[in-house]
Amino acid sequence: MTTKRTLHILLIGNYIPMGQQSMLRFAELMRRLYSQAGHEVLLLQPKVVAGRLGRSAHHGIGKWLAYVDRLVLFHRSLRRALVWADVVHICDQGNALFVPWLRGKPHLVTCHDVLAIRGARGCIDGYRVGPSGRVLQRWILHGLRRATHVVCDSTQTRRELQEIAGLADTQCSVVPVALNYAYRPMAKGDADSRIAAVGVDPQSPYVLHVGGDQWYKNRVGVVRIFAELVNRHGYQRHRLVLAGKPWDANLAAVISDSGLGDRIAAVINADNETLRALYSRADFLLFPSLAEGFGWPIAEAMACGCPVVTTGRAPMTEVGGEAALYLDDPTDTEGCARRILDAMGSRERRVTLGFGQVARFDTPAMQAGYLNVVAHLTSGDF
């Protein structure tokens, strides 16, 4: 089921200084998919006005200036854009607090995860949220409850959303996300040149981790599992490459204590082609997350022919399918190392299975899923 007339689709994207690159890429992907279907698309993001006076949108006065841009000044530009729009798509659940501003306009919200909401409600051990964060997450949850329709990236995220928001099956659906870049294996020579340019020795075998500094990415666990591996046969020459955000103080301390600092390399904010090179030459991706909304690096790695070792929990199991090697307990570093040593001999089989698994996450399927939701919205079915 697809829409037959040209629609004006308003996408609400993220505030750029927040630095949420995956969400910025998702909004751009949706703009492309809707445009390819023949619709007129406008991507609207809160402008940086007050935020110019602050150093960071995450801390100190900069955080409060960012709130001014997002929660005060954005209202006027959104109100003007609503006159033009037939349908509104809020591209990140973090912006669901704008739902009450939509004045009944048909709309959908993409929910990538509910980790912050659950953390703010005390549902996750060790997840600490300040007073302003708890208020913000209450507003976001209120918006999700009022949304016309919510699309989740994974079945696990939908299940968690329904538990916490009380949404009926008709109020939310699942559309798996497609890769937001054309990840595929890179030729050895090209890959070696790219990884050498970012300080990684292409002649040394390495284990790769891709992720931010969020608690659930478990980068401390990555380092500790690697520390167990290097003492085992077959991994004495290996290095660890951490691609993502800079190390925080806690991770730096763990690396220092491990005594492996000279064997661990950081690749900060790598672009897509550098990531593609890193995936293509890695022994495997080590992705022992404690939780995820989807887990894009799993799919990206498989698309590049890189075996994946990840946690045996949804949604990682949804994304990895039969191709990935699963760890029972990502905090049991010694057990994880044993599991990897016991099972990583079947590399070629896992690569082949990975190519088949990642084919599920293609842009035509994602486009069809979202167009189907839009068609229901414009026909009044929701």
C-alpha positions in Angstrom: 0.0 0.0 0.0 1.6 3.3 -1.1 0.4 6.9 -1.3 -0.8 7.9 -4.8 -0.6 11.7 -4.5 2.3 14.0 -3.9 2.4 15.0 -0.2 4.2 17.7 1.7 6.1 15.7 4.3 7.7 17.7 7.2 10.6 15.9 8.9 11.6 17.1 12.3 15.3 16.5 12.8 17.7 16.9 15.7 19.5 19.9 17.1 22.9 19.7 15.4 25.1 20.8 18.4 23.8 17.7 20.3 26.2 15.7 18.0 23.9 12.7 17.5 25.4 11.7 14.1 23.3 8.6 13.7 20.1 10.6 14.1 21.2 13.3 11.7 22.0 10.5 9.2 18.6 8.9 9.8 16.8 12.2 9.0 18.8 12.6 5.8 18.0 9.0 4.8 14.3 9.6 5.4 14.4 12.8 3.3 15.9 10.8 0.5 13.5 7.9 0.7 10.4 10.2 0.7 11.8 12.3 -2.1 12.5 9.2 -4.2 8.8 8.3 -3.8 7.8 11.6 -5.4 6.9 13.6 -2.3 8.0 17.1 -1.4 10.1 17.0 1.8 11.2 19.7 4.2 13.7 18.8 6.9 13.3 21.2 9.9 15.7 21.4 12.8 16.0 23.8 15.7 18.3 26.6 14.7 21.4 27.4 16.7 20.7 30.9 18.1 21.1 31.1 21.8 23.3 28.0 21.7 26.1 30.0 20.0 26.9 31.5 23.3 27.6 28.2 25.0 30.5 25.8 24.6 28.6 22.6 24.8 24.9 21.6 24.3 25.4 18.9 26.9 26.9 20.7 29.9 26.7 23.9 32.0 25.1 27.0 30.6 25.3 25.6 27.1 22.8 22.9 27.9 20.3 25.6 29.1 20.9 27.7 26.0 20.3 24.6 23.9 16.9 24.2 25.7 16.1 27.8 24.7 16.7 27.0 21.0 14.8 23.7 21.1 11.9 24.4 23.4 11.3 28.1 22.9 12.6 29.5 19.6 11.8 26.4 17.6 8.1 26.7 18.2 7.7 29.6 15.9 9.5 28.0 12.9 7.6 24.8 13.5 4.2 26.6 13.5 5.0 28.2 10.1 6.1 24.9 8.6 2.9 23.1 9.8 0.8 25.4 7.5 2.7 23.8 4.5 2.8 20.2 5.8 0.3 17.3 5.0 2.2 14.9 7.3 4.8 15.3 10.0 7.5 12.7 10.7 9.5 13.3 14.0 12.7 11.4 13.2 13.8 10.7 16.8 11.8 9.8 19.9 13.8 12.5 21.8 11.8 15.1 19.9 8.4 13.5 20.7 8.0 16.4 23.2 7.0 18.4 20.1 3.9 16.3 19.5 1.5 18.6 21.4 2.7 21.4 19.1 1.5 19.6 16.0 -2.1 20.7 16.4 -3.7 17.5 15.2 -1.7 17.3 12.0 -1.3 13.6 10.9 2.1 12.5 12.2 4.4 9.7 13.2 7.4 9.4 15.5 10.3 7.0 14.9 11.3 5.5 18.2 14.9 4.1 18.1 15.0 3.1 21.7 13.5 3.9 25.1 16.7 3.6 27.1 16.7 7.2 28.3 13.1 7.0 29.3 13.6 3.8 31.2 16.7 5.1 32.9 15.0 8.3 34.0 12.2 6.1 35.6 14.8 4.1 37.6 14.3 0.9 35.5 18.0 0.5 34.7 20.6 -0.2 37.4 23.4 2.4 37.5 21.7 4.8 35.0 21.6 8.2 36.6 19.6 11.1 35.3 19.5 14.6 36.8 16.3 16.5 37.7 16.1 18.3 34.4 16.7 15.1 32.5 13.9 13.3 34.3 11.5 16.2 33.5 12.6 16.0 29.8 12.0 12.3 29.6 8.6 12.7 31.1 7.7 15.2 28.4 9.1 12.8 25.7 7.0 9.9 27.1 3.9 12.1 27.2 4.5 12.9 23.5 4.9 9.3 22.6 1.6 8.4 24.3 -0.2 11.2 22.4 1.4 10.4 19.0 -0.8 9.3 16.1 1.5 6.5 15.4 5.0 5.4 16.5 7.4 3.3 14.3 10.0 1.3 16.1 13.3 0.1 14.7 13.1 -3.3 16.3 10.6 -5.7 17.9 12.4 -5.3 21.2 12.0 -1.5 21.2 8.3 -1.9 20.3 7.9 -4.3 23.2 9.6 -2.0 25.7 7.7 1.0 24.4 4.4 -0.7 24.8 5.3 -1.8 28.4 6.3 1.7 29.5 3.8 3.8 27.5 0.8 1.5 27.4 0.4 1.7 23.6 -1.9 -0.7 21.8 -0.7 -2.8 18.8 -2.5 -0.4 16.4 -0.6 2.6 17.8 2.9 1.3 17.0 4.6 -0.8 14.4 8.1 -2.0 13.4 10.1 -0.9 10.3 13.7 -2.2 10.5 16.2 0.5 9.6 18.3 0.2 6.5 22.0 0.9 6.4 22.4 4.6 6.0 25.5 4.2 3.9 26.6 1.8 1.1 28.7 -0.4 3.3 30.4 -3.2 1.4 33.8 -4.9 1.4 36.7 -2.6 0.5 39.7 -3.9 -1.5 42.6 -4.7 0.7 45.0 -2.1 -0.7 42.4 0.7 -0.4 41.4 -0.4 3.1 45.0 -0.6 4.3 45.8 2.9 3.0 42.7 4.3 4.8 43.4 2.7 8.1 47.0 3.6 8.1 46.0 7.2 7.6 44.1 7.1 10.9 47.0 5.5 12.8 46.1 1.8 12.6 48.9 -0.5 11.5 47.4 -2.5 8.6 50.0 -5.3 9.0 48.8 -6.2 12.5 45.6 -8.1 13.1 43.0 -6.3 15.1 39.7 -6.6 16.9 37.3 -3.7 16.2 34.7 -2.0 18.3 32.4 0.8 17.0 30.3 2.8 19.4 29.9 5.9 21.5 30.6 6.6 25.1 27.1 5.7 26.4 27.0 3.3 29.3 25.2 0.6 27.4 27.9 0.3 24.7 30.0 -1.4 27.4 33.4 -0.1 26.1 34.9 -1.0 29.4 33.8 -4.6 28.8 35.3 -4.5 25.3 38.7 -3.6 26.8 38.5 -6.3 29.5 37.4 -9.0 27.0 40.3 -8.0 24.8 42.7 -8.2 27.8 41.6 -11.8 28.3 41.9 -12.7 24.6 45.5 -11.4 24.2 46.7 -14.0 26.8 45.2 -16.8 24.7 46.7 -18.7 21.7 46.0 -17.0 18.4 45.6 -13.5 19.8 49.0 -12.6 21.1 49.7 -10.2 18.2 46.2 -8.7 18.0 45.4 -5.0 18.7 42.1 -3.4 19.7 40.7 -0.5 17.7 38.0 1.6 19.4 36.2 3.7 16.7 33.8 6.3 18.1 33.9 9.0 20.6 37.0 10.0 22.6 37.8 8.0 25.7 36.2 9.2 28.9 38.2 9.2 32.2 36.8 5.9 33.3 37.7 4.1 30.1 41.1 5.7 30.0 41.7 4.4 33.6 40.6 0.9 32.6 43.0 0.9 29.6 45.8 2.2 31.8 45.2 -0.5 34.4 45.2 -3.2 31.7 48.7 -2.4 30.7 47.7 -2.7 27.0 47.6 1.0 26.2 50.2 0.5 23.4 48.0 -2.1 21.8 44.8 -0.1 21.8 44.1 2.5 19.2 41.4 5.2 19.1 39.8 6.3 15.9 37.7 9.4 16.7 34.6 10.2 14.8 35.5 8.2 11.7 33.8 8.9 8.5 31.8 6.2 6.6 34.7 5.3 4.3 37.1 4.9 7.1 34.6 2.8 9.0 34.1 0.7 5.9 37.9 0.1 5.7 38.1 -0.8 9.4 35.2 -3.3 9.1 36.7 -4.8 5.9 40.1 -5.6 7.5 39.1 -6.4 11.1 39.3 -9.9 12.4 35.9 -9.4 13.9 33.6 -6.7 15.4 33.4 -7.0 19.2 30.0 -5.5 20.2 29.1 -6.7 23.7 26.4 -4.1 24.4 24.3 -4.2 27.5 21.3 -2.8 25.6 20.5 -1.3 22.2 17.7 0.2 20.2 18.9 -1.5 17.0 22.6 -1.9 16.8 23.7 -0.4 13.5 27.4 -1.5 13.7 26.3 -5.2 13.6 24.6 -4.7 10.2 27.4 -2.4 8.9 30.1 -5.0 9.8 28.2 -7.9 8.2 27.7 -5.8 5.0 31.5 -5.4 4.9 32.2 -9.1 5.4 33.3 -8.7 9.0 32.2 -11.4 11.5 30.3 -10.1 14.5 30.6 -11.0 18.2 27.7 -9.5 20.2 25.4 -10.0 23.1 22.8 -12.7 23.0 19.9 -10.4 23.8 17.3 -8.6 21.6 17.6 -6.6 19.5 21.2 -7.7 18.8 19.9 -11.1 18.1 17.3 -9.6 15.7 20.0 -7.8 13.7 22.6 -10.6 13.8 20.3 -13.5 13.1 22.2 -16.8 12.6 25.3 -15.0 11.4 26.6 -13.5 14.7 28.4 -15.2 17.6 26.5 -14.5 20.8 27.9 -13.9 24.3 25.7 -15.1 27.2 26.9 -12.5 29.7 28.9 -9.5 28.4 30.1 -8.7 31.9 31.8 -12.2 32.3 34.9 -11.2 30.5 36.7 -14.6 30.9 33.6 -16.5 29.7 33.3 -14.2 26.7 37.0 -14.8 25.8 36.4 -18.6 26.0 33.3 -18.4 23.9 35.2 -16.4 21.2 38.1 -18.9 21.2 35.8 -21.9 20.9 33.6 -20.6 18.1 35.5 -18.2 15.9 37.0 -20.9 13.7 34.0 -20.8 11.3 34.8 -17.3 9.9 33.9 -18.0 6.3 30.6 -19.4 7.2 29.8 -16.4 9.4 30.8 -14.0 6.6 28.5 -15.8 4.2 25.6 -15.8 6.6 26.2 -12.2 7.4 25.8 -11.1 3.8 22.5 -13.0 3.7 21.3 -11.5 7.0 22.1 -7.9 6.2 20.1 -8.1 3.0 17.0 -7.8 5.3 18.0 -4.2 6.1 17.7 -2.7 2.7 16.3 0.7 1.7 13.4 -0.5 -0.5 11.9 -2.5 2.4 12.4 0.5 4.8 10.9 2.9 2.3 7.9 0.6 1.7 7.3 0.3 5.4 7.3 4.1 6.0 5.2 4.8 2.9 2.6 2.3 4.2 2.4 4.1 7.5 2.1 7.5 5.7 -0.7 6.2 3.5 -2.6 5.0 6.6 -2.1 8.4 8.3 -3.4 10.4 5.3 -6.4 8.1 4.8 -7.3 8.5 8.5 -6.8 4.8 9.3 -4.8 5.6 12.5 
